[in-house]
């Protein structure tokens, strides 16, 4: 027997409808010459949560989540510069957006460091805020942000310090004749080998 809440699959669940129907308090703060708009849920407390949207998104993407997190804490959700209702800049950077996140938390009146939660690009902003501001945030959560360190080989290739272009030699002898110094034992004519720069 189906749950009564889900008896009509065309209707959203009650928790979702309640959450998106929760009114937000709207505010703005000036950060380095640009107006940053943000939404607030819950009551001012000693700490709270800042939710950071992804690229090409805006604060309202958290409307179905923010009210659920605002039980016993304050939740603020900024529109990063260049997004939503916030102002535009000539250039954008993770450092600038991280600064906006902390400025919004301060303007909202957090008395203690907030937990910052970011989705996708917002996860990178969150991690940048953690690396710049350290103890000024209580925690950092990155959701759906492909965070990984690249290998030394990938770094060298990106910096064009190694793994030059693929070269196809007509014979094994030709590959050593150009001074590349590569061993091509077992190669056959027309095979490729990498030449290191």
Residue, then its C-alpha position, 0 to 999 in steps of 0.5 A: x500500500x502506497x504512502x498517502x503522501x505519495x499517492x498522487x505522483x504528480x504532486x510534490x511531497x509536502x516537505x518540499x511544498x512547505x520548504x519552498x513556501x517558507x518566506x525568506x528575509x531579504x538583505x544586501x551588503x556592499x562588498x568591494x564596490x558591488x552589492x551582494x544580495x542574500x536570503x535569510x532563514x531562521x533566527x540569529x544564533x551563535x553560528x549558522x550555515x552559509x549555502x553557496x550556489x553553483x555556477x550560472x545559478x543563484x540563491x533560490x536554488x537552495x529554497x527547498x533545502x535552506x528552510x529545513x536547515x534553519x531549525x535552531x540556527x540561521x541559514x543565509x544564502x547569497x547570490x554571488x557577484x555576477x549571479x542572481x540579484x547581486x551586482x556584476x564585476x569586471x572580473x570574477x575569482x574564487x578569492x573574491x567570491x570567498x570574501x563575499x561569503x564571509x561578508x554575508x555571514x558577518x552582515x547577517x550577524x553571525x557571532x560565531x564562525x559559520x559552516x559553509x556548504x557549497x554545491x558544484x562551483x560553490x564547493x570550490x568557493x567554499x574550499x577557497x574560503x576555508x583555505x583563506x579564512x581558516x578559523x573564521x569558518x566552523x566547517x566546509x562542505x563541498x557537494x558535487x565538486x570534482x575536487x582532486x589533486x593532479x598527478x605530477x605528470x599531469x602538472x608537468x604536461x599542463x605546464x608544458x615541461x614534459x611529454x611533448x607532442x606525439x611524434x610518429x617515426x618512420x622507423x626505430x632508427x629514425x627515432x634515435x637519429x633525431x637526438x630524442x634519446x628514446x628507447x624504441x626497442x620492440x618498435x616497428x616502423x610507423x609506430x609512435x613513441x613519446x619524446x620528452x622535452 
